[in-house]
Amino acid sequence: MRGEDVSPVEETARLTIATPRAYHLVTNPDLDWHELRLRATTPGFALYVLNFIPDAAEGE
């Protein structure tokens, strides 16, 4: 499921990086194997940190 910062585009999704901050890419309520593909279209783009954090609402 798309995170709050991701916009649907046809059968894929798009994320626009406007400022240096943490972006919410995925919300996944299921514990399972998934694939996340990231493609940068701007030369010189760099990804420094990728965090996977359990859903905070899971324990509620």
Secondary structure per residue as TSV (DSSP state, phi and psi in degrees):
chain	resnum	aa	ss	phi	psi
A	1	M	-	360.0	142.7
A	2	R	B	-69.2	140.8
A	3	G	-	-77.2	171.2
A	4	E	T	-66.6	-18.0
A	5	D	T	-94.4	-0.5
A	6	V	-	-103.8	134.0
A	7	S	E	-106.2	139.7
A	8	P	E	-71.3	138.8
A	9	V	E	-140.3	109.1
A	10	E	T	50.7	-124.2
A	11	E	T	-96.4	7.3
A	12	T	E	-120.1	-157.1
A	13	A	E	-144.3	160.3
A	14	R	E	-135.1	141.5
A	15	L	-	-124.3	126.0
A	16	T	-	-102.1	120.7
A	17	I	-	-89.5	110.6
A	18	A	-	-105.6	-33.4
A	19	T	S	-140.8	156.4
A	20	P	S	-73.5	109.3
A	21	R	S	-164.6	176.5
A	22	A	-	-80.6	134.3
A	23	Y	-	-113.9	140.2
A	24	H	-	-92.0	103.9
A	25	L	-	-94.2	-38.1
A	26	V	B	-136.5	139.7
A	27	T	-	-123.1	116.3
A	28	N	-	-131.3	107.0
A	29	P	-	-76.0	-14.8
A	30	D	S	-99.0	139.7
A	31	L	-	-90.1	106.4
A	32	D	S	-165.0	173.7
A	33	W	-	-81.3	132.7
A	34	H	-	-140.1	164.5
A	35	E	-	-120.8	131.1
A	36	L	-	-118.6	119.8
A	37	R	-	-110.1	129.6
A	38	L	-	-118.6	133.0
A	39	R	-	-133.6	123.9
A	40	A	-	-94.6	137.3
A	41	T	-	-107.5	-1.2
A	42	T	S	-106.6	123.5
A	43	P	T	-59.0	138.7
A	44	G	T	88.4	-2.2
A	45	F	-	-64.9	139.5
A	46	A	-	-134.8	138.9
A	47	L	-	-108.0	122.5
A	48	Y	-	-100.7	-34.7
A	49	V	-	-142.0	137.9
A	50	L	-	-131.8	113.8
A	51	N	-	-108.5	142.9
A	52	F	-	-118.2	111.2
A	53	I	-	-117.3	129.5
A	54	P	-	-58.6	149.2
A	55	D	-	-62.5	123.9
A	56	A	G	-64.7	-26.8
A	57	A	G	-80.1	-6.4
A	58	E	G	-59.5	-37.7
A	59	G	G	-83.3	-3.4
A	60	E	-	-82.7	360.0
